Amino acid sequence: MLIGLTGKNAAGKGVAANYLKSKGFLYYSLSDIVREEATKIRLEHSRDNLINLGNKLRQEFGPNYLAHETDNRIKQQLRKNKNQNFVVDSIRNSFEARELMKNKNFVLLGIDAPIELRFERLLKRDRLGDAKTLKEFKQQEQRENLKSSTNQQLDATFKMAEKVILNDGSLEKLHEKIDSLLKQIKE
């Protein structure tokens, strides 16, 4: 089983990924490819730098590049264990989603939450480059929804999700929703 996660900032994709990891899923993030490249070129891992570098990599190597590289890593793992389950986080571009959809047993899962709740979570996690006001948060999201094939396209990618979980409650509720989804997928 291969579950891809998409959704807006602070919707709970990382929390969902961690829960799936606790259930034996091997974790990959498309952002890891970007972070590895940023480290190679000694670029600070701020949100804006990583977004710009991800866009540059897509321009240089194709809009599906991050997913293609991650997919190669998944295939290497499957050679070792053909029954391994995977969760892939940070799918932000429709070309990335389509690349991963080529895999048998792939499900694109959208994680959503109301913007006010997402902003509240964002403030609590306090990552480098995160917005400090709701207005700034909304502006960041607009920049992450450009129509270019090499930029992030969060809304377009979310619309491609086969399954959607609304993460507007407790952590336990999110876990219950994920467990229910896993049962549906296995049937």
C-alpha positions as protocol buffer text, in pm:
chain_id: "A"
residue {
  index: 1
  type: MET
  ca { x: 0 y: 0 z: 0 }
}
residue {
  index: 2
  type: LEU
  ca { x: 125 y: 347 z: -89 }
}
residue {
  index: 3
  type: ILE
  ca { x: -54 y: 647 z: 61 }
}
residue {
  index: 4
  type: GLY
  ca { x: 30 y: 995 z: -63 }
}
residue {
  index: 5
  type: LEU
  ca { x: -57 y: 1296 z: 149 }
}
residue {
  index: 6
  type: THR
  ca { x: -161 y: 1633 z: 17 }
}
residue {
  index: 7
  type: GLY
  ca { x: -320 y: 1936 z: 175 }
}
residue {
  index: 8
  type: LYS
  ca { x: -255 y: 2288 z: 284 }
}
residue {
  index: 9
  type: ASN
  ca { x: -4 y: 2404 z: 539 }
}
residue {
  index: 10
  type: ALA
  ca { x: -71 y: 2286 z: 899 }
}
residue {
  index: 11
  type: ALA
  ca { x: -370 y: 2072 z: 800 }
}
residue {
  index: 12
  type: GLY
  ca { x: -215 y: 1772 z: 976 }
}
residue {
  index: 13
  type: LYS
  ca { x: -28 y: 1586 z: 702 }
}
residue {
  index: 14
  type: GLY
  ca { x: 279 y: 1539 z: 922 }
}
residue {
  index: 15
  type: VAL
  ca { x: 68 y: 1412 z: 1212 }
}
residue {
  index: 16
  type: ALA
  ca { x: -108 y: 1169 z: 977 }
}
residue {
  index: 17
  type: ALA
  ca { x: 228 y: 1055 z: 839 }
}
residue {
  index: 18
  type: ASN
  ca { x: 362 y: 997 z: 1191 }
}
residue {
  index: 19
  type: TYR
  ca { x: 59 y: 787 z: 1279 }
}
residue {
  index: 20
  type: LEU
  ca { x: 103 y: 577 z: 965 }
}
residue {
  index: 21
  type: LYS
  ca { x: 473 y: 536 z: 1051 }
}
residue {
  index: 22
  type: SER
  ca { x: 366 y: 402 z: 1391 }
}
residue {
  index: 23
  type: LYS
  ca { x: 166 y: 139 z: 1200 }
}
residue {
  index: 24
  type: GLY
  ca { x: 473 y: 22 z: 1009 }
}
residue {
  index: 25
  type: PHE
  ca { x: 456 y: 247 z: 703 }
}
residue {
  index: 26
  type: LEU
  ca { x: 792 y: 359 z: 567 }
}
residue {
  index: 27
  type: TYR
  ca { x: 796 y: 739 z: 539 }
}
residue {
  index: 28
  type: TYR
  ca { x: 914 y: 954 z: 251 }
}
residue {
  index: 29
  type: SER
  ca { x: 867 y: 1323 z: 193 }
}
residue {
  index: 30
  type: LEU
  ca { x: 909 y: 1494 z: -141 }
}
residue {
  index: 31
  type: SER
  ca { x: 1049 y: 1782 z: 61 }
}
residue {
  index: 32
  type: ASP
  ca { x: 1339 y: 1558 z: 167 }
}
residue {
  index: 33
  type: ILE
  ca { x: 1472 y: 1577 z: -190 }
}
residue {
  index: 34
  type: VAL
  ca { x: 1459 y: 1957 z: -169 }
}
residue {
  index: 35
  type: ARG
  ca { x: 1618 y: 1967 z: 179 }
}
residue {
  index: 36
  type: GLU
  ca { x: 1899 y: 1736 z: 66 }
}
residue {
  index: 37
  type: GLU
  ca { x: 1972 y: 1966 z: -227 }
}
residue {
  index: 38
  type: ALA
  ca { x: 1955 y: 2275 z: -2 }
}
residue {
  index: 39
  type: THR
  ca { x: 2207 y: 2115 z: 232 }
}
residue {
  index: 40
  type: LYS
  ca { x: 2439 y: 2034 z: -60 }
}
residue {
  index: 41
  type: ILE
  ca { x: 2440 y: 2396 z: -173 }
}
residue {
  index: 42
  type: ARG
  ca { x: 2448 y: 2529 z: 186 }
}
residue {
  index: 43
  type: LEU
  ca { x: 2111 y: 2704 z: 158 }
}
residue {
  index: 44
  type: GLU
  ca { x: 1923 y: 2783 z: 479 }
}
residue {
  index: 45
  type: HIS
  ca { x: 1617 y: 2559 z: 517 }
}
residue {
  index: 46
  type: SER
  ca { x: 1365 y: 2843 z: 548 }
}
residue {
  index: 47
  type: ARG
  ca { x: 1018 y: 2791 z: 402 }
}
residue {
  index: 48
  type: ASP
  ca { x: 1069 y: 3045 z: 121 }
}
residue {
  index: 49
  type: ASN
  ca { x: 1413 y: 2905 z: 29 }
}
residue {
  index: 50
  type: LEU
  ca { x: 1279 y: 2549 z: 12 }
}
residue {
  index: 51
  type: ILE
  ca { x: 976 y: 2652 z: -196 }
}
residue {
  index: 52
  type: ASN
  ca { x: 1197 y: 2844 z: -439 }
}
residue {
  index: 53
  type: LEU
  ca { x: 1448 y: 2559 z: -462 }
}
residue {
  index: 54
  type: GLY
  ca { x: 1169 y: 2303 z: -517 }
}
residue {
  index: 55
  type: ASN
  ca { x: 1031 y: 2518 z: -798 }
}
residue {
  index: 56
  type: LYS
  ca { x: 1381 y: 2549 z: -948 }
}
residue {
  index: 57
  type: LEU
  ca { x: 1431 y: 2170 z: -937 }
}
residue {
  index: 58
  type: ARG
  ca { x: 1095 y: 2118 z: -1110 }
}
residue {
  index: 59
  type: GLN
  ca { x: 1190 y: 2373 z: -1378 }
}
residue {
  index: 60
  type: GLU
  ca { x: 1528 y: 2212 z: -1435 }
}
residue {
  index: 61
  type: PHE
  ca { x: 1434 y: 1842 z: -1422 }
}
residue {
  index: 62
  type: GLY
  ca { x: 1058 y: 1840 z: -1493 }
}
residue {
  index: 63
  type: PRO
  ca { x: 746 y: 1906 z: -1285 }
}
residue {
  index: 64
  type: ASN
  ca { x: 733 y: 1545 z: -1162 }
}
residue {
  index: 65
  type: TYR
  ca { x: 1100 y: 1537 z: -1054 }
}
residue {
  index: 66
  type: LEU
  ca { x: 1052 y: 1521 z: -675 }
}
residue {
  index: 67
  type: ALA
  ca { x: 799 y: 1239 z: -704 }
}
residue {
  index: 68
  type: HIS
  ca { x: 1014 y: 1053 z: -957 }
}
residue {
  index: 69
  type: GLU
  ca { x: 1316 y: 1062 z: -725 }
}
residue {
  index: 70
  type: THR
  ca { x: 1104 y: 949 z: -429 }
}
residue {
  index: 71
  type: ASP
  ca { x: 947 y: 675 z: -637 }
}
residue {
  index: 72
  type: ASN
  ca { x: 1295 y: 541 z: -718 }
}
residue {
  index: 73
  type: ARG
  ca { x: 1365 y: 518 z: -344 }
}
residue {
  index: 74
  type: ILE
  ca { x: 1037 y: 334 z: -289 }
}
residue {
  index: 75
  type: LYS
  ca { x: 1119 y: 85 z: -563 }
}
residue {
  index: 76
  type: GLN
  ca { x: 1457 y: 16 z: -400 }
}
residue {
  index: 77
  type: GLN
  ca { x: 1282 y: -60 z: -73 }
}
residue {
  index: 78
  type: LEU
  ca { x: 1028 y: -286 z: -245 }
}
residue {
  index: 79
  type: ARG
  ca { x: 1316 y: -497 z: -378 }
}
residue {
  index: 80
  type: LYS
  ca { x: 1409 y: -562 z: -15 }
}
residue {
  index: 81
  type: ASN
  ca { x: 1053 y: -613 z: 111 }
}
residue {
  index: 82
  type: LYS
  ca { x: 770 y: -645 z: -141 }
}
residue {
  index: 83
  type: ASN
  ca { x: 507 y: -622 z: 138 }
}
residue {
  index: 84
  type: GLN
  ca { x: 627 y: -288 z: 275 }
}
residue {
  index: 85
  type: ASN
  ca { x: 367 y: -10 z: 307 }
}
residue {
  index: 86
  type: PHE
  ca { x: 466 y: 350 z: 237 }
}
residue {
  index: 87
  type: VAL
  ca { x: 343 y: 699 z: 317 }
}
residue {
  index: 88
  type: VAL
  ca { x: 462 y: 990 z: 102 }
}
residue {
  index: 89
  type: ASP
  ca { x: 422 y: 1341 z: 236 }
}
residue {
  index: 90
  type: SER
  ca { x: 448 y: 1685 z: 77 }
}
residue {
  index: 91
  type: ILE
  ca { x: 276 y: 1618 z: -256 }
}
residue {
  index: 92
  type: ARG
  ca { x: 216 y: 1976 z: -369 }
}
residue {
  index: 93
  type: ASN
  ca { x: 200 y: 1961 z: -746 }
}
residue {
  index: 94
  type: SER
  ca { x: -40 y: 1773 z: -975 }
}
residue {
  index: 95
  type: PHE
  ca { x: 250 y: 1636 z: -1181 }
}
residue {
  index: 96
  type: GLU
  ca { x: 396 y: 1486 z: -864 }
}
residue {
  index: 97
  type: ALA
  ca { x: 61 y: 1328 z: -781 }
}
residue {
  index: 98
  type: ARG
  ca { x: 28 y: 1183 z: -1131 }
}
residue {
  index: 99
  type: GLU
  ca { x: 379 y: 1037 z: -1113 }
}
residue {
  index: 100
  type: LEU
  ca { x: 296 y: 855 z: -792 }
}
residue {
  index: 101
  type: MET
  ca { x: -44 y: 746 z: -926 }
}
residue {
  index: 102
  type: LYS
  ca { x: 143 y: 523 z: -1170 }
}
residue {
  index: 103
  type: ASN
  ca { x: 205 y: 290 z: -877 }
}
residue {
  index: 104
  type: LYS
  ca { x: -31 y: 3 z: -812 }
}
residue {
  index: 105
  type: ASN
  ca { x: -208 y: 40 z: -475 }
}
residue {
  index: 106
  type: PHE
  ca { x: -148 y: 419 z: -458 }
}
residue {
  index: 107
  type: VAL
  ca { x: -409 y: 633 z: -281 }
}
residue {
  index: 108
  type: LEU
  ca { x: -386 y: 1011 z: -272 }
}
residue {
  index: 109
  type: LEU
  ca { x: -523 y: 1127 z: 63 }
}
residue {
  index: 110
  type: GLY
  ca { x: -616 y: 1490 z: 116 }
}
residue {
  index: 111
  type: ILE
  ca { x: -592 y: 1624 z: 471 }
}
residue {
  index: 112
  type: ASP
  ca { x: -796 y: 1938 z: 533 }
}
residue {
  index: 113
  type: ALA
  ca { x: -882 y: 2167 z: 824 }
}
residue {
  index: 114
  type: PRO
  ca { x: -1039 y: 2513 z: 856 }
}
residue {
  index: 115
  type: ILE
  ca { x: -793 y: 2796 z: 793 }
}
residue {
  index: 116
  type: GLU
  ca { x: -826 y: 2944 z: 1142 }
}
residue {
  index: 117
  type: LEU
  ca { x: -741 y: 2608 z: 1301 }
}
residue {
  index: 118
  type: ARG
  ca { x: -451 y: 2557 z: 1062 }
}
residue {
  index: 119
  type: PHE
  ca { x: -316 y: 2901 z: 1149 }
}
residue {
  index: 120
  type: GLU
  ca { x: -346 y: 2826 z: 1521 }
}
residue {
  index: 121
  type: ARG
  ca { x: -147 y: 2503 z: 1468 }
}
residue {
  index: 122
  type: LEU
  ca { x: 109 y: 2691 z: 1261 }
}
residue {
  index: 123
  type: LEU
  ca { x: 170 y: 2938 z: 1542 }
}
residue {
  index: 124
  type: LYS
  ca { x: 217 y: 2654 z: 1793 }
}
residue {
  index: 125
  type: ARG
  ca { x: 474 y: 2468 z: 1585 }
}
residue {
  index: 126
  type: ASP
  ca { x: 669 y: 2792 z: 1516 }
}
residue {
  index: 127
  type: ARG
  ca { x: 878 y: 2684 z: 1215 }
}
residue {
  index: 128
  type: LEU
  ca { x: 1129 y: 2905 z: 1037 }
}
residue {
  index: 129
  type: GLY
  ca { x: 949 y: 3116 z: 775 }
}
residue {
  index: 130
  type: ASP
  ca { x: 595 y: 3050 z: 901 }
}
residue {
  index: 131
  type: ALA
  ca { x: 349 y: 3338 z: 887 }
}
residue {
  index: 132
  type: LYS
  ca { x: 295 y: 3541 z: 1202 }
}
residue {
  index: 133
  type: THR
  ca { x: -49 y: 3681 z: 1114 }
}
residue {
  index: 134
  type: LEU
  ca { x: -357 y: 3527 z: 955 }
}
residue {
  index: 135
  type: LYS
  ca { x: -331 y: 3780 z: 671 }
}
residue {
  index: 136
  type: GLU
  ca { x: 29 y: 3677 z: 601 }
}
residue {
  index: 137
  type: PHE
  ca { x: -74 y: 3310 z: 621 }
}
residue {
  index: 138
  type: LYS
  ca { x: -343 y: 3365 z: 356 }
}
residue {
  index: 139
  type: GLN
  ca { x: -92 y: 3546 z: 134 }
}
residue {
  index: 140
  type: GLN
  ca { x: 154 y: 3255 z: 164 }
}
residue {
  index: 141
  type: GLU
  ca { x: -119 y: 3016 z: 57 }
}
residue {
  index: 142
  type: GLN
  ca { x: -201 y: 3227 z: -247 }
}
residue {
  index: 143
  type: ARG
  ca { x: 166 y: 3217 z: -353 }
}
residue {
  index: 144
  type: GLU
  ca { x: 158 y: 2836 z: -316 }
}
residue {
  index: 145
  type: ASN
  ca { x: -129 y: 2801 z: -563 }
}
residue {
  index: 146
  type: LEU
  ca { x: 24 y: 2928 z: -884 }
}
residue {
  index: 147
  type: LYS
  ca { x: -89 y: 2779 z: -1214 }
}
residue {
  index: 148
  type: SER
  ca { x: 263 y: 2709 z: -1341 }
}
residue {
  index: 149
  type: SER
  ca { x: 347 y: 2339 z: -1382 }
}
residue {
  index: 150
  type: THR
  ca { x: 674 y: 2383 z: -1194 }
}
residue {
  index: 151
  type: ASN
  ca { x: 531 y: 2562 z: -890 }
}
residue {
  index: 152
  type: GLN
  ca { x: 328 y: 2438 z: -600 }
}
residue {
  index: 153
  type: GLN
  ca { x: -38 y: 2384 z: -687 }
}
residue {
  index: 154
  type: LEU
  ca { x: -194 y: 2293 z: -353 }
}
residue {
  index: 155
  type: ASP
  ca { x: -559 y: 2340 z: -450 }
}
residue {
  index: 156
  type: ALA
  ca { x: -530 y: 2157 z: -783 }
}
residue {
  index: 157
  type: THR
  ca { x: -344 y: 1869 z: -619 }
}
residue {
  index: 158
  type: PHE
  ca { x: -595 y: 1847 z: -334 }
}
residue {
  index: 159
  type: LYS
  ca { x: -879 y: 1817 z: -587 }
}
residue {
  index: 160
  type: MET
  ca { x: -708 y: 1504 z: -720 }
}
residue {
  index: 161
  type: ALA
  ca { x: -733 y: 1328 z: -381 }
}
residue {
  index: 162
  type: GLU
  ca { x: -930 y: 1003 z: -393 }
}
residue {
  index: 163
  type: LYS
  ca { x: -1000 y: 1023 z: -20 }
}
residue {
  index: 164
  type: VAL
  ca { x: -1025 y: 1325 z: 211 }
}
residue {
  index: 165
  type: ILE
  ca { x: -1003 y: 1349 z: 587 }
}
residue {
  index: 166
  type: LEU
  ca { x: -1124 y: 1660 z: 766 }
}
residue {
  index: 167
  type: ASN
  ca { x: -884 y: 1708 z: 1057 }
}
residue {
  index: 168
  type: ASP
  ca { x: -1086 y: 1945 z: 1270 }
}
residue {
  index: 169
  type: GLY
  ca { x: -1092 y: 1756 z: 1599 }
}
residue {
  index: 170
  type: SER
  ca { x: -865 y: 1582 z: 1844 }
}
residue {
  index: 171
  type: LEU
  ca { x: -562 y: 1371 z: 1764 }
}
residue {
  index: 172
  type: GLU
  ca { x: -762 y: 1062 z: 1861 }
}
residue {
  index: 173
  type: LYS
  ca { x: -1034 y: 1154 z: 1611 }
}
residue {
  index: 174
  type: LEU
  ca { x: -774 y: 1190 z: 1336 }
}
residue {
  index: 175
  type: HIS
  ca { x: -633 y: 848 z: 1423 }
}
residue {
  index: 176
  type: GLU
  ca { x: -983 y: 697 z: 1410 }
}
residue {
  index: 177
  type: LYS
  ca { x: -1043 y: 850 z: 1068 }
}
residue {
  index: 178
  type: ILE
  ca { x: -711 y: 713 z: 940 }
}
residue {
  index: 179
  type: ASP
  ca { x: -788 y: 366 z: 1081 }
}
residue {
  index: 180
  type: SER
  ca { x: -1126 y: 375 z: 908 }
}
residue {
  index: 181
  type: LEU
  ca { x: -962 y: 478 z: 582 }
}
residue {
  index: 182
  type: LEU
  ca { x: -708 y: 195 z: 606 }
}
residue {
  index: 183
  type: LYS
  ca { x: -992 y: -56 z: 648 }
}
residue {
  index: 184
  type: GLN
  ca { x: -1166 y: 86 z: 338 }
}
residue {
  index: 185
  type: ILE
  ca { x: -850 y: 64 z: 131 }
}
residue {
  index: 186
  type: LYS
  ca { x: -779 y: -296 z: 232 }
}
residue {
  index: 187
  type: GLU
  ca { x: -1132 y: -411 z: 136 }
}
